[in-house]
Amino acid sequence: MLRRKPTRLELKLDDTEEFESVKKELESRKKQRDEVDVVGVATSSEMSGASGGGADGKTREQMIHERIGYKPHPKPNTLPSLFGNLQF
């Protein structure tokens, strides 16, 4: 492997100003998202409180399992379920 001299990086005033402007822009976007999320959480909690604790009485865990398609009930380990209906 060839050895080369380290690359010299120079930080200019324009670079720092650009970085600060981008950083402020990202922070302002984050604040706006947080404000929207706080308002959204407040309205959704008010709605769930008014409806009496959720849709159809399902727990949070059950709703997550339903959403991702998780079936927590194991299948029985019987011969037909393991091998299907094999006929000899």
Chimera marker file (.cmm) of the C-alpha trace (Angstrom):
<marker_set name="trace">
<marker id="1" x="0.000" y="0.000" z="0.000" r="1" g="1" b="0" radius="0.5"/>
<marker id="2" x="1.333" y="3.423" z="-0.902" r="1" g="1" b="0" radius="0.5"/>
<marker id="3" x="1.866" y="5.983" z="1.789" r="1" g="1" b="0" radius="0.5"/>
<marker id="4" x="0.775" y="9.520" z="0.963" r="1" g="1" b="0" radius="0.5"/>
<marker id="5" x="0.957" y="12.800" z="2.790" r="1" g="1" b="0" radius="0.5"/>
<marker id="6" x="-2.103" y="13.811" z="4.820" r="1" g="1" b="0" radius="0.5"/>
<marker id="7" x="-4.599" y="16.043" z="3.045" r="1" g="1" b="0" radius="0.5"/>
<marker id="8" x="-4.754" y="19.557" z="4.414" r="1" g="1" b="0" radius="0.5"/>
<marker id="9" x="-8.224" y="20.878" z="5.170" r="1" g="1" b="0" radius="0.5"/>
<marker id="10" x="-8.844" y="24.565" z="5.649" r="1" g="1" b="0" radius="0.5"/>
<marker id="11" x="-11.885" y="26.000" z="7.396" r="1" g="1" b="0" radius="0.5"/>
<marker id="12" x="-12.970" y="29.310" z="5.931" r="1" g="1" b="0" radius="0.5"/>
<marker id="13" x="-15.249" y="31.951" z="7.394" r="1" g="1" b="0" radius="0.5"/>
<marker id="14" x="-17.827" y="31.291" z="4.663" r="1" g="1" b="0" radius="0.5"/>
<marker id="15" x="-17.943" y="27.631" z="5.660" r="1" g="1" b="0" radius="0.5"/>
<marker id="16" x="-18.677" y="28.417" z="9.313" r="1" g="1" b="0" radius="0.5"/>
<marker id="17" x="-21.387" y="30.912" z="8.347" r="1" g="1" b="0" radius="0.5"/>
<marker id="18" x="-23.020" y="28.373" z="6.054" r="1" g="1" b="0" radius="0.5"/>
<marker id="19" x="-22.878" y="25.743" z="8.794" r="1" g="1" b="0" radius="0.5"/>
<marker id="20" x="-24.513" y="28.081" z="11.313" r="1" g="1" b="0" radius="0.5"/>
<marker id="21" x="-27.306" y="29.008" z="8.884" r="1" g="1" b="0" radius="0.5"/>
<marker id="22" x="-28.044" y="25.354" z="8.079" r="1" g="1" b="0" radius="0.5"/>
<marker id="23" x="-27.973" y="24.481" z="11.784" r="1" g="1" b="0" radius="0.5"/>
<marker id="24" x="-30.478" y="27.252" z="12.621" r="1" g="1" b="0" radius="0.5"/>
<marker id="25" x="-32.744" y="26.134" z="9.789" r="1" g="1" b="0" radius="0.5"/>
<marker id="26" x="-32.734" y="22.534" z="11.015" r="1" g="1" b="0" radius="0.5"/>
<marker id="27" x="-33.443" y="23.632" z="14.585" r="1" g="1" b="0" radius="0.5"/>
<marker id="28" x="-36.396" y="25.748" z="13.448" r="1" g="1" b="0" radius="0.5"/>
<marker id="29" x="-37.811" y="22.795" z="11.485" r="1" g="1" b="0" radius="0.5"/>
<marker id="30" x="-37.389" y="20.563" z="14.519" r="1" g="1" b="0" radius="0.5"/>
<marker id="31" x="-39.217" y="23.066" z="16.740" r="1" g="1" b="0" radius="0.5"/>
<marker id="32" x="-42.081" y="23.239" z="14.257" r="1" g="1" b="0" radius="0.5"/>
<marker id="33" x="-42.345" y="19.431" z="14.180" r="1" g="1" b="0" radius="0.5"/>
<marker id="34" x="-42.274" y="19.259" z="17.970" r="1" g="1" b="0" radius="0.5"/>
<marker id="35" x="-45.048" y="21.847" z="18.209" r="1" g="1" b="0" radius="0.5"/>
<marker id="36" x="-47.157" y="19.899" z="15.726" r="1" g="1" b="0" radius="0.5"/>
<marker id="37" x="-46.485" y="16.644" z="17.589" r="1" g="1" b="0" radius="0.5"/>
<marker id="38" x="-47.444" y="18.178" z="20.937" r="1" g="1" b="0" radius="0.5"/>
<marker id="39" x="-50.681" y="19.529" z="19.486" r="1" g="1" b="0" radius="0.5"/>
<marker id="40" x="-51.355" y="16.177" z="17.766" r="1" g="1" b="0" radius="0.5"/>
<marker id="41" x="-50.739" y="14.209" z="20.956" r="1" g="1" b="0" radius="0.5"/>
<marker id="42" x="-53.042" y="16.493" z="22.942" r="1" g="1" b="0" radius="0.5"/>
<marker id="43" x="-55.907" y="16.129" z="20.480" r="1" g="1" b="0" radius="0.5"/>
<marker id="44" x="-55.476" y="12.372" z="20.139" r="1" g="1" b="0" radius="0.5"/>
<marker id="45" x="-55.377" y="11.917" z="23.920" r="1" g="1" b="0" radius="0.5"/>
<marker id="46" x="-58.514" y="14.018" z="24.254" r="1" g="1" b="0" radius="0.5"/>
<marker id="47" x="-60.234" y="11.900" z="21.619" r="1" g="1" b="0" radius="0.5"/>
<marker id="48" x="-59.189" y="8.605" z="23.190" r="1" g="1" b="0" radius="0.5"/>
<marker id="49" x="-60.291" y="9.847" z="26.615" r="1" g="1" b="0" radius="0.5"/>
<marker id="50" x="-63.670" y="10.805" z="25.186" r="1" g="1" b="0" radius="0.5"/>
<marker id="51" x="-64.140" y="7.471" z="23.430" r="1" g="1" b="0" radius="0.5"/>
<marker id="52" x="-63.624" y="5.520" z="26.637" r="1" g="1" b="0" radius="0.5"/>
<marker id="53" x="-60.194" y="3.949" z="26.348" r="1" g="1" b="0" radius="0.5"/>
<marker id="54" x="-59.557" y="2.917" z="22.775" r="1" g="1" b="0" radius="0.5"/>
<marker id="55" x="-61.179" y="1.267" z="19.816" r="1" g="1" b="0" radius="0.5"/>
<marker id="56" x="-63.174" y="-1.893" z="20.560" r="1" g="1" b="0" radius="0.5"/>
<marker id="57" x="-61.551" y="-2.244" z="23.993" r="1" g="1" b="0" radius="0.5"/>
<marker id="58" x="-58.238" y="-3.457" z="22.549" r="1" g="1" b="0" radius="0.5"/>
<marker id="59" x="-55.070" y="-2.894" z="24.487" r="1" g="1" b="0" radius="0.5"/>
<marker id="60" x="-52.140" y="-1.022" z="23.000" r="1" g="1" b="0" radius="0.5"/>
<marker id="61" x="-50.196" y="-4.268" z="22.696" r="1" g="1" b="0" radius="0.5"/>
<marker id="62" x="-53.032" y="-5.966" z="20.812" r="1" g="1" b="0" radius="0.5"/>
<marker id="63" x="-53.317" y="-3.047" z="18.399" r="1" g="1" b="0" radius="0.5"/>
<marker id="64" x="-49.562" y="-3.191" z="17.698" r="1" g="1" b="0" radius="0.5"/>
<marker id="65" x="-49.683" y="-6.950" z="17.128" r="1" g="1" b="0" radius="0.5"/>
<marker id="66" x="-52.600" y="-6.537" z="14.752" r="1" g="1" b="0" radius="0.5"/>
<marker id="67" x="-50.852" y="-3.741" z="12.861" r="1" g="1" b="0" radius="0.5"/>
<marker id="68" x="-47.613" y="-5.686" z="12.304" r="1" g="1" b="0" radius="0.5"/>
<marker id="69" x="-49.333" y="-9.015" z="11.695" r="1" g="1" b="0" radius="0.5"/>
<marker id="70" x="-47.955" y="-10.787" z="14.764" r="1" g="1" b="0" radius="0.5"/>
<marker id="71" x="-49.902" y="-13.810" z="15.925" r="1" g="1" b="0" radius="0.5"/>
<marker id="72" x="-48.767" y="-14.681" z="19.468" r="1" g="1" b="0" radius="0.5"/>
<marker id="73" x="-50.675" y="-17.970" z="19.546" r="1" g="1" b="0" radius="0.5"/>
<marker id="74" x="-48.322" y="-20.880" z="18.753" r="1" g="1" b="0" radius="0.5"/>
<marker id="75" x="-49.411" y="-23.594" z="16.366" r="1" g="1" b="0" radius="0.5"/>
<marker id="76" x="-49.831" y="-27.044" z="17.887" r="1" g="1" b="0" radius="0.5"/>
<marker id="77" x="-47.002" y="-29.479" z="17.181" r="1" g="1" b="0" radius="0.5"/>
<marker id="78" x="-49.030" y="-32.427" z="15.953" r="1" g="1" b="0" radius="0.5"/>
<marker id="79" x="-48.109" y="-34.670" z="13.062" r="1" g="1" b="0" radius="0.5"/>
<marker id="80" x="-50.710" y="-33.299" z="10.623" r="1" g="1" b="0" radius="0.5"/>
<marker id="81" x="-49.624" y="-29.749" z="11.305" r="1" g="1" b="0" radius="0.5"/>
<marker id="82" x="-45.940" y="-30.618" z="10.864" r="1" g="1" b="0" radius="0.5"/>
<marker id="83" x="-46.208" y="-32.765" z="7.743" r="1" g="1" b="0" radius="0.5"/>
<marker id="84" x="-49.545" y="-31.809" z="6.294" r="1" g="1" b="0" radius="0.5"/>
<marker id="85" x="-51.996" y="-34.432" z="5.131" r="1" g="1" b="0" radius="0.5"/>
<marker id="86" x="-49.673" y="-37.040" z="3.705" r="1" g="1" b="0" radius="0.5"/>
<marker id="87" x="-51.332" y="-40.133" z="2.339" r="1" g="1" b="0" radius="0.5"/>
<marker id="88" x="-49.380" y="-43.293" z="1.669" r="1" g="1" b="0" radius="0.5"/>
<link id1="1" id2="2" r="1" g="1" b="0" radius="0.2"/>
<link id1="2" id2="3" r="1" g="1" b="0" radius="0.2"/>
<link id1="3" id2="4" r="1" g="1" b="0" radius="0.2"/>
<link id1="4" id2="5" r="1" g="1" b="0" radius="0.2"/>
<link id1="5" id2="6" r="1" g="1" b="0" radius="0.2"/>
<link id1="6" id2="7" r="1" g="1" b="0" radius="0.2"/>
<link id1="7" id2="8" r="1" g="1" b="0" radius="0.2"/>
<link id1="8" id2="9" r="1" g="1" b="0" radius="0.2"/>
<link id1="9" id2="10" r="1" g="1" b="0" radius="0.2"/>
<link id1="10" id2="11" r="1" g="1" b="0" radius="0.2"/>
<link id1="11" id2="12" r="1" g="1" b="0" radius="0.2"/>
<link id1="12" id2="13" r="1" g="1" b="0" radius="0.2"/>
<link id1="13" id2="14" r="1" g="1" b="0" radius="0.2"/>
<link id1="14" id2="15" r="1" g="1" b="0" radius="0.2"/>
<link id1="15" id2="16" r="1" g="1" b="0" radius="0.2"/>
<link id1="16" id2="17" r="1" g="1" b="0" radius="0.2"/>
<link id1="17" id2="18" r="1" g="1" b="0" radius="0.2"/>
<link id1="18" id2="19" r="1" g="1" b="0" radius="0.2"/>
<link id1="19" id2="20" r="1" g="1" b="0" radius="0.2"/>
<link id1="20" id2="21" r="1" g="1" b="0" radius="0.2"/>
<link id1="21" id2="22" r="1" g="1" b="0" radius="0.2"/>
<link id1="22" id2="23" r="1" g="1" b="0" radius="0.2"/>
<link id1="23" id2="24" r="1" g="1" b="0" radius="0.2"/>
<link id1="24" id2="25" r="1" g="1" b="0" radius="0.2"/>
<link id1="25" id2="26" r="1" g="1" b="0" radius="0.2"/>
<link id1="26" id2="27" r="1" g="1" b="0" radius="0.2"/>
<link id1="27" id2="28" r="1" g="1" b="0" radius="0.2"/>
<link id1="28" id2="29" r="1" g="1" b="0" radius="0.2"/>
<link id1="29" id2="30" r="1" g="1" b="0" radius="0.2"/>
<link id1="30" id2="31" r="1" g="1" b="0" radius="0.2"/>
<link id1="31" id2="32" r="1" g="1" b="0" radius="0.2"/>
<link id1="32" id2="33" r="1" g="1" b="0" radius="0.2"/>
<link id1="33" id2="34" r="1" g="1" b="0" radius="0.2"/>
<link id1="34" id2="35" r="1" g="1" b="0" radius="0.2"/>
<link id1="35" id2="36" r="1" g="1" b="0" radius="0.2"/>
<link id1="36" id2="37" r="1" g="1" b="0" radius="0.2"/>
<link id1="37" id2="38" r="1" g="1" b="0" radius="0.2"/>
<link id1="38" id2="39" r="1" g="1" b="0" radius="0.2"/>
<link id1="39" id2="40" r="1" g="1" b="0" radius="0.2"/>
<link id1="40" id2="41" r="1" g="1" b="0" radius="0.2"/>
<link id1="41" id2="42" r="1" g="1" b="0" radius="0.2"/>
<link id1="42" id2="43" r="1" g="1" b="0" radius="0.2"/>
<link id1="43" id2="44" r="1" g="1" b="0" radius="0.2"/>
<link id1="44" id2="45" r="1" g="1" b="0" radius="0.2"/>
<link id1="45" id2="46" r="1" g="1" b="0" radius="0.2"/>
<link id1="46" id2="47" r="1" g="1" b="0" radius="0.2"/>
<link id1="47" id2="48" r="1" g="1" b="0" radius="0.2"/>
<link id1="48" id2="49" r="1" g="1" b="0" radius="0.2"/>
<link id1="49" id2="50" r="1" g="1" b="0" radius="0.2"/>
<link id1="50" id2="51" r="1" g="1" b="0" radius="0.2"/>
<link id1="51" id2="52" r="1" g="1" b="0" radius="0.2"/>
<link id1="52" id2="53" r="1" g="1" b="0" radius="0.2"/>
<link id1="53" id2="54" r="1" g="1" b="0" radius="0.2"/>
<link id1="54" id2="55" r="1" g="1" b="0" radius="0.2"/>
<link id1="55" id2="56" r="1" g="1" b="0" radius="0.2"/>
<link id1="56" id2="57" r="1" g="1" b="0" radius="0.2"/>
<link id1="57" id2="58" r="1" g="1" b="0" radius="0.2"/>
<link id1="58" id2="59" r="1" g="1" b="0" radius="0.2"/>
<link id1="59" id2="60" r="1" g="1" b="0" radius="0.2"/>
<link id1="60" id2="61" r="1" g="1" b="0" radius="0.2"/>
<link id1="61" id2="62" r="1" g="1" b="0" radius="0.2"/>
<link id1="62" id2="63" r="1" g="1" b="0" radius="0.2"/>
<link id1="63" id2="64" r="1" g="1" b="0" radius="0.2"/>
<link id1="64" id2="65" r="1" g="1" b="0" radius="0.2"/>
<link id1="65" id2="66" r="1" g="1" b="0" radius="0.2"/>
<link id1="66" id2="67" r="1" g="1" b="0" radius="0.2"/>
<link id1="67" id2="68" r="1" g="1" b="0" radius="0.2"/>
<link id1="68" id2="69" r="1" g="1" b="0" radius="0.2"/>
<link id1="69" id2="70" r="1" g="1" b="0" radius="0.2"/>
<link id1="70" id2="71" r="1" g="1" b="0" radius="0.2"/>
<link id1="71" id2="72" r="1" g="1" b="0" radius="0.2"/>
<link id1="72" id2="73" r="1" g="1" b="0" radius="0.2"/>
<link id1="73" id2="74" r="1" g="1" b="0" radius="0.2"/>
<link id1="74" id2="75" r="1" g="1" b="0" radius="0.2"/>
<link id1="75" id2="76" r="1" g="1" b="0" radius="0.2"/>
<link id1="76" id2="77" r="1" g="1" b="0" radius="0.2"/>
<link id1="77" id2="78" r="1" g="1" b="0" radius="0.2"/>
<link id1="78" id2="79" r="1" g="1" b="0" radius="0.2"/>
<link id1="79" id2="80" r="1" g="1" b="0" radius="0.2"/>
<link id1="80" id2="81" r="1" g="1" b="0" radius="0.2"/>
<link id1="81" id2="82" r="1" g="1" b="0" radius="0.2"/>
<link id1="82" id2="83" r="1" g="1" b="0" radius="0.2"/>
<link id1="83" id2="84" r="1" g="1" b="0" radius="0.2"/>
<link id1="84" id2="85" r="1" g="1" b="0" radius="0.2"/>
<link id1="85" id2="86" r="1" g="1" b="0" radius="0.2"/>
<link id1="86" id2="87" r="1" g="1" b="0" radius="0.2"/>
<link id1="87" id2="88" r="1" g="1" b="0" radius="0.2"/>
</marker_set>
